Amino acid sequence: MVRQGGVRKLITEVLELPKELVLDLPRITLIGNAQLTVENHRGVILYTDTHIRVAVARGEIVIAGQRLTLRSILPDEIIVDGTINNVSYIS
């Protein structure tokens, strides 16, 4: 017997669909240590110039660095600029 999450994963693989869309996962893109994009987010939890916490479907993305700024917050993506030292996923 296949669980509900297993069915979604199987469909994603068979139909070659983007996993982040079907499984409600975040997509994180890091450009060097200067810019980070989080797609498929649920909002900003914390915002300072050294830490940004972003809610995602199954936890949080924690971004640590210096001079962090939110370049843009859109319904489907957040762009962070600054010097990024660490990115963590907390479930």
KATATA-V468614 format. One record per pair of residues at least 24 apart in sequence whose C-alpha atoms are under 10 Angstrom apart, sorted by the first residue. I is the first residue (numbers start at 1). J is the second residue. Records with the same first field share a line. If there is no record, write none. Layout:
I = J / J
This chain:
23 = 57
24 = 56 / 57 / 58
25 = 56 / 57 / 58
26 = 55 / 56 / 57 / 58 / 59 / 60 / 61 / 76 / 77
27 = 56 / 77
28 = 61 / 77 / 78 / 79 / 87
29 = 79
30 = 79 / 80 / 84 / 87
31 = 81 / 84
32 = 83 / 84
33 = 65 / 81 / 82 / 83 / 84 / 85 / 86
34 = 65 / 68 / 80 / 81 / 82 / 83 / 84 / 85
35 = 68 / 69 / 70 / 71 / 79 / 80 / 81 / 82 / 83 / 84
36 = 63 / 70 / 71 / 78 / 79 / 80 / 81 / 82 / 83 / 84 / 87
37 = 70 / 71 / 72 / 73 / 77 / 78 / 79 / 80 / 81
38 = 73 / 76 / 77 / 78 / 79 / 80
39 = 74 / 75 / 76 / 77 / 78 / 79
40 = 74 / 75 / 76 / 77 / 78
41 = 73 / 74 / 75 / 76 / 77 / 78
42 = 75 / 76 / 77 / 78
43 = 73 / 74 / 75 / 76 / 77 / 78
44 = 70 / 73 / 78
49 = 82 / 83
50 = 82 / 83 / 84 / 85
51 = 84 / 86 / 87
52 = 80 / 87
53 = 87 / 88 / 89 / 90
54 = 78 / 89
55 = 89 / 90
56 = 89 / 90 / 91
57 = 91
58 = 89 / 90 / 91
59 = 89 / 90 / 91
60 = 88 / 89 / 90 / 91
61 = 87 / 88 / 89 / 90 / 91
62 = 86 / 87 / 88 / 89 / 90
63 = 87 / 88 / 89
64 = 88
